[in-house]
């Protein structure tokens, strides 16, 4: 789904958040968030511990825990700050659009804001001062070592010359991607490194992926690529295997359900689809709910057998269920398993089911919840870590998921 080209009036307005840089860290809380983001640039999310953040931020672990209970809480704070910046923008050009269009537009602007922050770190270096002249030029989209390629002309920054057609601005043009790849070898003008941002790369024309793959396989030493996508599942495995994924929370389950209802779906169907795919409206709309429930119930039965009986046969059954032929499907099943384990850990202490996602299976989740909560949550974290690692297409999915199941 693509945004419509901006109206003429919108082209004259100034986007407030684009010109506003993030506030410089002035408190311990801000310092902790900034340190976490610096570590996240070099390490997977699951590898970052609170002690690592405290040590690098120069605060005690007790001080850090007074501010944040977990790394997820730190990430949530950063996302909320980004959302405030996005919502401060002039969104009048979307006022007449349906709910679905407005939600999708806000999500893409959120990704764009996060990409600019990452680009500023590339151009200015780790631990940069957001108020420095160089950083402010990046946030204003004025730095000569920043390039932004996007489907829409108005979102591009310093694009290289290319032959553009008069078609709709719904995809990243092949000619633009090829021009970006050719220009990527150019040395930076001022900064130590250039930042090339490709927005909405999941909307790239299929013919452009070969040019993108070639430059990602042998990236220039003085250039860093930053890609955003609302639907990374649409990217070829060859592209996914050459990038580091940094998931960004999408819309909430309630927002997804509201968007589905705006398409004419009944409330029960919208809620069911949003439960299985809470952050992606299009994926939720295309979901086979019957098949999703079959997979969920089979996973719940197998993992219950693993934790409640300890039988090897249940571990093998779980490994088989998780080891789908398609790597993307295996990732989805691991994420689904993690949610089931979290629901099971919550069920015994939440008899009303307010914090249980799959409430229709509450009785079975509560039964699984008889297992130690710490073990259930450790298994959930392990499932998410494995899901993140499977974006590398060179791994044997079946062997990896079977080893995970046998290790529970």
C-alpha positions in Angstrom: 0.0 0.0 0.0 1.5 3.3 -1.0 0.8 6.8 0.0 -0.8 9.1 -2.5 1.4 11.9 -3.8 1.2 15.1 -1.6 -1.3 17.7 -2.5 0.0 21.1 -3.8 -0.7 22.8 -0.5 1.3 20.2 1.4 4.4 21.0 -0.6 4.5 24.5 0.8 4.3 23.5 4.4 7.3 23.0 6.7 7.4 19.6 8.4 8.1 20.5 12.0 9.6 17.3 13.2 12.0 17.1 10.2 13.7 20.3 11.3 13.7 19.5 14.9 16.6 17.4 16.3 16.2 15.1 19.3 16.9 16.8 22.6 20.5 16.4 23.8 20.8 14.0 26.7 20.3 16.2 29.8 19.3 13.6 32.4 20.3 10.2 33.5 17.1 8.9 31.8 18.1 10.5 28.5 21.7 9.3 28.9 20.5 5.7 29.4 18.3 5.8 26.2 21.2 7.3 24.2 23.6 4.7 25.4 21.1 1.9 24.6 20.7 3.2 21.0 24.5 3.4 20.6 24.8 -0.3 21.7 21.9 -1.3 19.5 23.8 0.0 16.4 26.4 -2.7 16.9 24.7 -5.6 18.7 21.4 -7.6 18.4 18.7 -6.4 20.8 18.7 -9.6 22.7 22.4 -9.4 23.4 22.2 -6.1 25.3 22.0 -6.4 29.1 21.1 -3.7 31.6 24.5 -4.0 33.2 26.1 -3.2 29.8 24.0 -0.1 29.4 24.6 1.1 33.0 28.4 0.7 32.6 28.6 2.6 29.3 26.2 5.3 30.5 28.2 5.9 33.7 25.3 5.1 36.0 24.8 2.4 38.6 22.6 -0.6 37.9 20.4 0.5 40.8 19.9 3.9 39.1 19.1 2.3 35.8 16.5 0.0 37.3 14.9 3.0 39.1 14.3 4.4 35.6 13.7 1.3 33.5 12.6 -2.2 34.3 14.0 -3.8 31.1 15.6 -3.1 27.7 12.1 -3.2 26.2 11.1 -0.3 28.5 14.0 1.7 27.2 13.1 0.9 23.6 9.4 1.9 24.3 10.6 5.3 25.7 12.6 5.9 22.5 9.6 4.9 20.3 7.3 7.2 22.2 9.7 10.1 21.8 9.8 9.4 18.0 6.0 9.2 17.9 5.8 12.6 19.5 8.1 14.1 16.9 6.1 12.5 14.1 2.7 13.7 15.5 4.2 17.2 15.8 4.4 17.3 12.0 1.9 18.9 9.7 -0.5 16.1 8.9 -3.1 18.2 7.3 -2.5 16.6 3.9 -3.9 13.4 5.3 -7.0 14.9 6.9 -9.4 13.6 4.3 -7.9 10.2 4.0 -9.5 7.0 5.4 -8.3 5.7 8.8 -6.3 3.0 7.2 -4.4 5.5 5.0 -3.7 7.8 8.1 -2.4 4.9 10.2 -0.1 3.7 7.4 1.2 7.2 6.8 2.1 7.7 10.5 3.9 4.3 10.5 6.0 5.3 7.5 6.8 8.7 9.0 7.9 7.0 12.2 10.3 4.8 10.2 11.6 7.8 8.4 12.3 9.7 11.6 14.2 6.7 13.1 16.2 6.3 9.8 17.3 10.0 10.0 18.4 9.4 13.6 20.5 6.4 12.5 21.8 8.4 9.5 23.0 11.2 11.9 25.0 8.6 13.9 26.6 7.4 10.7 27.5 11.0 9.5 28.4 12.4 12.9 29.8 9.3 14.6 28.6 7.3 17.7 27.6 9.4 20.7 27.1 12.4 18.5 25.7 15.6 20.0 22.1 16.1 18.5 22.5 19.8 18.8 25.8 20.0 16.8 25.6 21.8 13.4 26.3 18.6 11.5 23.5 16.7 13.2 21.0 19.5 12.8 21.8 19.6 9.1 21.0 15.9 8.8 17.7 16.3 10.7 16.9 19.2 8.3 17.8 17.0 5.4 20.5 19.5 4.3 23.8 17.6 4.9 25.7 16.9 1.7 26.7 13.4 2.9 23.1 12.4 3.4 21.1 10.8 0.6 17.5 9.6 0.8 15.8 7.6 -1.9 12.1 7.1 -1.7 9.1 6.3 -4.0 7.8 9.9 -3.6 9.8 12.8 -5.0 9.1 15.1 -2.1 10.8 12.6 0.4 14.1 12.4 -1.6 17.3 14.1 -0.4 20.3 14.6 -2.7 19.2 11.9 -5.2 21.6 11.2 -8.0 20.5 12.0 -11.6 18.4 9.3 -13.2 15.8 8.9 -15.9 12.4 9.3 -14.2 9.1 8.3 -15.7 5.8 10.1 -15.1 4.2 7.1 -13.5 2.6 7.0 -10.0 4.9 7.3 -7.0 4.0 3.9 -5.6 7.4 2.1 -5.9 11.1 2.8 -5.6 12.1 3.2 -9.3 14.6 0.7 -10.7 16.5 3.6 -12.4 16.8 5.4 -9.1 18.1 2.3 -7.2 20.7 1.7 -10.0 21.8 5.4 -9.9 22.1 5.2 -6.1 24.2 2.0 -6.4 26.5 3.7 -9.0 26.8 6.8 -6.8 27.5 4.9 -3.6 31.3 4.7 -4.3 31.7 8.4 -4.2 33.7 9.6 -1.2 32.0 11.8 1.5 32.3 15.6 1.2 32.7 16.4 4.9 31.8 13.6 7.2 33.9 10.4 7.9 31.1 8.4 6.2 28.1 8.9 4.0 24.6 7.7 4.9 22.4 6.4 2.1 18.8 5.9 3.3 16.4 3.8 1.1 12.8 4.4 2.4 10.1 1.8 1.9 12.4 -0.6 0.3 9.6 -3.3 0.4 8.0 -1.1 -2.4 11.0 -1.5 -4.7 10.4 -2.6 -8.2 11.5 -6.3 -8.6 14.0 -5.5 -11.3 15.9 -3.2 -8.9 16.7 -5.8 -6.3 19.7 -7.2 -8.3 21.3 -3.7 -8.4 20.7 -3.3 -4.7 22.0 -6.8 -3.9 25.3 -6.1 -5.7 26.1 -3.0 -3.8 25.1 -4.6 -0.4 27.4 -7.6 -1.1 30.4 -5.2 -1.5 29.5 -2.0 0.2 32.0 0.9 -0.1 34.1 1.5 3.0 33.0 5.1 3.4 29.2 4.5 2.9 26.6 3.0 5.2 23.1 1.9 3.9 20.0 2.2 6.0 16.8 0.6 4.7 13.3 0.9 6.0 10.4 -1.5 5.3 6.9 -1.9 6.8 6.7 -5.4 5.3 10.2 -6.9 5.4 8.7 -10.3 4.6 8.3 -9.1 1.0 12.1 -8.6 0.6 14.1 -11.4 -1.1 16.1 -13.7 1.2 19.3 -12.6 -0.5 18.6 -9.0 0.6 17.6 -10.0 4.1 20.7 -12.1 4.6 23.0 -9.0 4.0 21.4 -6.6 6.4 21.0 -6.4 10.1 17.3 -6.2 11.1 16.2 -3.8 13.7 12.5 -4.4 14.3 10.4 -1.3 15.2 7.1 -1.7 17.0 4.3 -1.1 14.5 0.7 -0.2 15.3 -1.0 -1.7 18.3 -3.5 -4.6 18.1 -6.3 -2.1 18.8 -5.1 0.1 16.0 -4.9 -2.8 13.6 -8.4 -4.0 14.5 -9.8 -0.5 14.1 -8.2 -0.3 10.6 -9.7 -3.7 9.6 -13.1 -2.6 10.8 -12.8 0.5 8.7 -12.5 -1.8 5.7 -15.9 -3.3 6.5 -14.8 -6.3 8.6 -17.0 -7.4 11.5 -15.7 -6.8 15.0 -15.1 -10.5 15.8 -13.2 -11.2 12.6 -11.1 -8.0 13.0 -10.2 -8.8 16.5 -9.2 -12.4 15.5 -7.0 -11.2 12.7 -5.4 -8.5 14.8 -4.6 -11.0 17.5 -2.4 -13.1 15.1 -0.9 -10.1 13.2 -1.1 -7.1 15.6 1.4 -4.8 13.9 0.7 -5.3 10.2 -2.7 -4.4 8.8 -2.1 -5.8 5.3 -0.8 -9.1 6.7 -3.8 -9.3 9.0 -6.2 -8.7 6.2 -4.7 -11.5 4.0 -4.4 -14.0 6.9 -6.0 -17.4 6.7 -7.5 -17.3 10.2 -8.5 -21.0 10.2 -5.0 -22.1 9.3 -3.5 -19.7 11.8 -5.6 -21.2 14.6 -4.7 -24.8 13.6 -1.0 -23.9 13.8 -1.4 -22.1 17.1 -3.3 -25.0 18.7 -0.7 -27.5 17.5 2.1 -25.4 18.9 0.3 -25.0 22.2 -0.3 -28.7 22.5 3.3 -29.6 21.7 4.9 -27.1 24.0 2.6 -28.1 26.8 3.7 -31.6 26.3 7.3 -30.5 26.5 7.0 -28.6 29.8 4.4 -30.7 31.5 5.6 -34.2 30.7 9.2 -33.7 29.6 8.7 -36.4 26.9 11.2 -36.5 24.1 8.4 -37.2 21.6 6.8 -33.8 22.4 10.2 -32.0 21.8 10.5 -33.7 18.4 7.0 -32.8 17.5 7.6 -29.2 18.5 10.8 -29.0 16.5 8.9 -30.4 13.4 6.1 -27.8 13.8 8.6 -24.9 14.1 10.8 -26.1 11.2 8.7 -25.0 8.4 10.1 -25.3 4.8 10.0 -21.6 4.4 12.3 -19.5 6.7 9.8 -16.7 6.9 7.1 -19.0 8.1 9.5 -20.5 10.7 10.1 -17.0 12.0 6.4 -16.4 12.3 5.9 -19.7 14.2 8.7 -18.9 16.6 7.2 -15.5 17.3 3.8 -17.2 17.8 5.3 -19.7 20.2 6.9 -16.9 22.2 3.5 -15.2 22.6 1.9 -18.4 23.7 4.7 -18.9 26.4 4.2 -15.3 27.6 0.5 -15.8 27.8 1.0 -19.0 29.8 3.3 -17.3 32.2 0.7 -14.5 32.7 -2.4 -16.7 33.0 -2.0 -18.0 36.6 -1.7 -14.4 37.9 -4.2 -12.9 35.6 -7.4 -14.9 36.0 -9.4 -12.2 34.2 -7.2 -12.6 31.1 -6.7 -8.9 30.7 -3.1 -9.3 29.6 -3.5 -12.6 27.8 -3.5 -12.2 24.0 -5.1 -15.6 23.1 -7.9 -15.5 25.6 -10.0 -18.1 23.7 -7.4 -20.7 24.8 -7.2 -19.4 28.3 -7.8 -22.7 30.1 -5.0 -24.5 28.1 -2.7 -21.6 28.7 -3.4 -21.6 32.4 -2.6 -25.4 32.5 0.7 -24.7 30.8 1.2 -21.9 33.3 1.7 -24.5 36.0 5.3 -24.8 34.7 7.8 -22.3 36.4 7.2 -18.9 34.9 11.0 -18.2 34.7 11.4 -21.3 32.4 8.5 -20.2 30.2 9.8 -16.7 29.8 13.4 -18.0 29.1 11.9 -20.2 26.4 10.0 -17.3 24.9 13.2 -15.2 24.8 15.0 -18.1 23.2 12.3 -18.4 20.5 12.6 -14.7 19.7 16.4 -14.8 19.6 16.3 -17.8 17.2 13.6 -16.0 15.0 16.0 -13.0 14.7 18.9 -15.2 13.7 17.0 -17.0 11.0 17.0 -13.9 8.8 20.4 -15.3 7.7 19.3 -17.6 4.8 22.5 -19.7 5.2 21.2 -21.3 8.4 19.5 -24.7 8.3 16.1 -23.8 9.6 15.0 -27.4 10.4 18.2 -28.2 12.3 18.1 -24.9 14.2 14.4 -25.3 15.3 14.9 -28.9 16.3 17.9 -28.1 18.4 15.9 -25.3 20.1 13.0 -27.6 20.9 15.3 -30.3 22.2 17.0 -27.8 24.5 13.8 -26.8 26.3 
